[in-house]
Amino acid sequence: MLKKSQPKPRLGISACLLGQQVRYDGGHKRDSFLTEVFGPFVDWVPVCPELEVGMGVPREPVRLVGNADEPSMIAERSGKNWTATIKRFSARRTGELKRLNLSGYVFKKDSPTCGMERVKIYTPRGGATRNGIGLFAAAIMTELPLMPVEEEGRLNDPALRENFIERIFVYRSWQEIAAARKSLNALIEFHTAHKFQLLAHSESHYRALGRAIATAKQAPIGEVYERYGRGLMNALSVPATAKKHANALEHMMGYFSTELSPGERQELVDVIRDYRRRLIPLIAPHDFNSPLRKKISGRVFATSGLSRSQPEGAYAAQSRLMVRLGARRQKNSGNNRIGTDRCCHR
């Protein structure tokens, strides 16, 4: 059984994104979304690999050189090779971060240490291709393969941003259940609670996870949990769509529609229809009418898994954050139709 409350999710982050002046030129890359909007809902663990290995501030810039499979990290002017130093640091620091039970990580894009993808790799003659991964980021993603990770640049895309937030809170809940006493009943409860959330991403993944649970008695429970965790995070990585979300909401509505008056039922049908047509954001079907919401909220949460799939504090935090994001989208859109904003696809 999941706890009713829990600490904020703990996330690793490139320190410069929080405004720390740790970059090679003594500057920073403070990100207002991460610090002002997202920050109150998480606990940040800032890391700057280049500073922590003793390069200092300011320092000579470094770049990745060689091939994408095994690049070297070389100082631009002096030619000093920092590869072994960074790799030793990455192995040690990754172990420390694993013990902190991180629920996600935000990397600095394009960084030779922290870039998650498309980092420049130079040839000895000076040409470059964008097919590299920062050395520290590669170590983190290898050692913590289920943990949600993103770059601050990709978080400017509303769909990627909201998917990242969703994965963080679900992963935090999964960490809670995985750390508790493992049992088939607990896993079934978790899966049932996440039914509609998973269906909004990938029905095939949802069915596969169900089959894994059905055959769970044939394998040690630890292996079952490991397979389920991988499948869970893979499912949530599949982009959700307005159509799949609307289908899940309509399915959910079937559990309590008999408790609604004809007018209330039609109101909810209309809101879900407008969301399917991308006229309103996803938060609207959950916040359509305060008296009606109070009337059916227990049934909604019980059948959707919202109260069971995440501890109360985590769900409340995610909801407040999504409402804040929805308000920002509407403020920036300049009109009522937000279909051009891809976040509505969630």
N, C-alpha and C positions, 0 to 999 in steps of 0.2 A: 504494500500500500504506500502510495506517495505521501510525502509530508504535505501539510496544509500551507506551509510557508517555507521559504528558502532564501538564502542570500542572493544578491544580484549575480547574474552570470559574470564570470571573470574572463576578460578577453585580453590577449596579447595585442600589442600595437607598436608600430614603428614610432619611436619617441618623438621624432620631428613633427608628426601629424598632430600631436597635442600642443605644439607650440614651443617645445623644448629646443633651444638653440644648439643643436648637436650636428648640424650638417657640415660638410667639408669647408664651406665658406663662412661658417659661424652663424648662419641663418637657420630658419625653420620652414616648415610647410604646414602650418596650422590649418586644420580643416574644420570649418564652422559646423558642418553637419555632425561630425564625430564628437566635437567638444560641447556643442550647445544643445543639439537635439537628441542625439543618441547617448551622449555621456551620462546623463542623470540616471539611466536605466541599467548601466553596467559598471563594473569595477575594472579600470584599465591597468594593465601591467606593461609599462613602457620598456622597450628594448632598443638600443642602438648598437648593433654588433661592431661597427667600425670604432666607435668611441670606447666600447667596453674592452676591446683588445689593445687599447693604448695608442691609437692613431692620433688622438688629440683633436683639438678644435682651435683654430682652423687647421686643415691638413691637406696634403696632396691628394687630388682626386684619384680614384682607382677605376679600373674597367675590367670586364671579362674578356679574355683572349683565348683563342684556340677553337675547340669544337664544342658543340652543345652538350655532348655526353659527359665531357670531363674538362670544363673550362678552367683556366687559371685566372686568379685575380691579381692584376699587375698595376702598380702605380704608374700614372700617365707620364710623368717626367723622368723620375729616377729609374724606373724599371724594376723597383723592388717587388719581389714576389710575396704576396700576403696569403697565398692559397692555403698552405699548411696551418698557419696561425688561425685563419678564419674557420677552417674545418675542425680544428681542435676545440675552438671556442663553441662552435655550433653543436658539437656532440655533448659538451658539458652543459651548455645553457638549455638545450632541448630537454635534457634529463631534469633540470631544475623546473622547467615550465610544465613538464608532464606531472610532476609532483604537486603543482599548484592546481591541477585539474581544470585547465582552461576549457572554456566552452566555445571559443572562436578566436580568430586572429585577423587583424587588418594590417596589410603590408603596404609599404610605400612603393608605388609603381616605378618601374624603370631602374630601380636601385640594383647595383651589382651584388649587393648582399640580400636585400629584402624584396626585390621584384618577383612577383608570382608567375609572370609569363611575359613573353615578348621583350625580354631584356636584351639589349644590344650585346652581341659577341663580335669582337674585332678580330681580324686576321693580322698576322705580323706586318702586312703591308699597309694596314690602316683601314681597309674596307670593313663593313659591318653588316650583319644580318640580325633581324629581331626574332630569334628563336631560342633565347636563353632563359634561365631561371636563376635568381639570386642564390648564392651559396647557402646562406642562412635559411632562406625561405624553403629551399629544396630539402634541407635537413628537417625542418618543422613538418612539412607535408609528408615526408617519408615516415617519420616516427609517430605522427598523429594523423593517420589517413582518414579517420572519420570526422575529425574536427572541421567545422565550417571555416573557410578562409576566403578572404577577398582583398582586393586592392582598393585604395581610396578613390582612384579614378573610375573604376567600374561601379562604385556605389553612387555615381552621378546618374546612372541608369535606374529609373524608379523600379522597374521589374526586378533587376538584379538586387537592388537594395532591399526590397521587401522580402524577396526570397531568402536573402542572407539573414535578415532578422528572424524570419520564421524558423529557419534551420537552427539558429543559435538557441532559441528557446526550447525547441523540441529536443535538441541534443542535450541541453541542460537537464531536461526531464529524464532523458534516457540515462544520463550519467547517474542520476539519483537512483533509478530502479536497478541499474547494473551494479551499483555499489552496495545495495541492500542484499538481503538473503535471496538467492536465486531460486525461483520456483516456476513451474509451468503455469500455475494459476496466476501469478503476478504478470507473466508475459502475455497470457491471454487477455487479462484486464487491460494491459497497456495497448495491445493491438486493437481490441474492441473500442477503446477510448479514442484511438486515432483513426478510426475507420473512414470518416468523411474527409478528414484532412488528407489522408493518403489517396483517396479516390479523386480528390480535386487535382492531384498531381499525376498519378499513374495507376490505372486500374490493374494493369498487368503486374506491377510491383506489389500492389495490395494483395492480389490473389496468390502470388508466389510466397509472400510472407505468411499468409494463412496456411498454405501447404507445408511450409517449414514448421509451423507450430503443430499441425496435425500429425506430423511424423516425428515430433520432438522426443518421444519416448525411446526412439531407436538410437539416440546419441546422448552423450554426457550433456548435462544441462549447460555447462560452461561453453561448449561448442555451439549449442543452439543459440545462446545469447550472442555469441560472437557473429554468427551468420545473420541473425536477425538485425543486429546493429548495423552491419554493412548494408543489408537490404533496405533498412529504414532510411539511412542517409542517402543512398542512391535514389530511392523513390522521391525524396524531397528535392533532389537536384534536378528532377524533370520539371520543366516549367509548367506551372498551373495556368489554366486559361479561364476566361469568363464563362465559357460554355460548361466546362467541367465543374467549376464552382457552383454555377446555377443548378446543374443537375444534382450536386450533393445537397444543396440547400432545399431543393424540392423533395428529395428523398427524406431528408431530415424532417421536413414539415409534415410528412405523412404520419409521423409518430404522435403528433399532438393536434392535428387539424380538427379532430372531433371536439376539442375543448374550446375552439374558437367560434364566435358568431359568424354568420355569413359575411357581414361587413368586415370583420377582422380578418377573416380568411382571404377575402378579395384584396384587402389592403396589402397583406403580405405577398400574395401572388403578384400584385402589380409591382411591388418593390423589387422582387426577384427578377421579374421580366425586364424592368428597366436596367437592372445591373447586367443581365445577359446581353442587352443591347448596348452596353457600355455608356449609358447615360449618367450613371452614378457610380461612385466607388464601392469597393467591396464592403467597407465598414457600414454602409447604409442599411443593408438587410439586417444587421445586428443592432441597429440604433434607430429604428423607424418610428417608434411610438412608445413613449415612456410607460403609460399605463398598460398597454398591451404587452410590452416587453416584460414588465413585472409579472403579469399574469402567466406568461408561458416560459419565463426564463429558466425555471427549474427543469421543465421538460426539455427545453432546447439544450441546456447544458448537459443534462443527463443522457440524451440521445446522441448529441454531437461529440461528446467526449471532452468538451472544453473544460469542465470542472475536474475531470479525472485525468485527462491526458497531460495536464500541467498542474503543478502546485498552484494554489490560489494566488500567491504573490507573483509568480511568473506570468500567469495568464493576465492578471490585472496590469502588470507592467507592459506586456506586449500590446494589450488593448489600448492603453493610454498612448503608447508610442505610435501605433497605427492611426489613432484618431488625430494625433498631432501631425503626422505625415499627410493624412487626408486633408486636413485644414490648409496645410502649405500648398498642396496641389491645387485645391480649389482657388486659393488666393492668387496663385501664379497663372492659372489657366485663362482667366479673363472671360470665361463663358461657362454655361451649364454642361455642355457636352465635353466629356473628358476622354472620349474614345481614342484620341490621338496620343494620350499619355499611356504608355504601355503598362504602367503599374496597375491599371484597371483590369488587366488580364489575370491578375492573381485570383 
